Every structure is written in C-alpha cells, then in structure tokens.
C-alpha cells in the first residue's frame, strides 16, 4: 500500500504526507477510466480530471475532520 511505502521511505512522516498517500485514490471510481477513449492523451486527461475531483473531496473530508483551511489547501 502507499502508506507502507511512505513508512518505508520516511521514518517519521508528517500528517500531511501520510494523508496525501491515503487520499491519492480517494473515490477514484467516481470518474471511470472507461468513460475516456484509449490512448495516452485520453489517459492523461482522465488523470488530471480525477486529480481535481480527488483534491476537492480530500479538502472536504479534512475540513470536516477539523483540519485548518490552510493545511487543507497545502
């Protein structure tokens, strides 16, 4: 898992780093890859759009959990 890699690479990871690792696939199914045509260009477009959605959801979750807005933006 990504959390295991973080722990392996960074002996004392910050909360921000651990959360980033955990959230990288947050609700990835919301924007299915199958909705995009095959090919490298379409894949990168999907990844950019998925990243935007994951970022918005992550910020919502962290704000709800009580993290300061500045930390969420980070």
N, C-alpha and C positions, 0 to 999 in steps of 0.2 A: 504494500500500500504506500501511498505518498507520505503518510505520517511516519512510516517506518524508515523511508529514505531520508526524511528530514532529520529524524533522530540519529540516523547513521552518519549523516554529513555534518550536522551541527550539534555538538554535545549539549548545549543549553539553548534551544531555540526560543525566540521571543514568542509571545502570544500571537503577534501579527503574522509571523512566519508559519506557525502551526495552523492558524485559521486560514491562511491563504492556501496551504496544502489541502486542508479539509474541504474547502469551498470550490476547488478548481473544477469539480464535476457536478456541482450543485444543480439539480433539476435539468441535467443535460438532455433528458428525454423530451423536454418541452418543445424543443426545436429539432425535430428529427433530421438526421443527415439524409435520409431517403427523400426528403422534400426538395433536395437540391440535385441537379444533374451530376453525372460522373465527371471526374476531371479535377485537376489540381486547382484551377481558378475557382471553381464552384466550392471545392473543399475549403479554401481559404476564406471565401465569402461566408460560408457557414460558420467557420470558427470565429470570425470577427463578430458576427451576429450573436452567436452563442455566448461569447465572452461578455458582450454588452448585457445580455439578459442575466447571466450569472452574477455579474457585478451588481446590477440593480437588486437582485434577490439577496445577495450577500449583505449589502448595505441595510436592507430592510430587516434581515434577521439580527444583525449586530446591533442596530439601533434599538430593536425590540428587547434585546438582551441587556441593554443598558450601557453599551459602549458609547463613549463620547463621539459626537459627529465628526470631529477632526480625525479621530482614529479610524472611523469608518471610511472617510474619504481617502485615507492613506492606503 
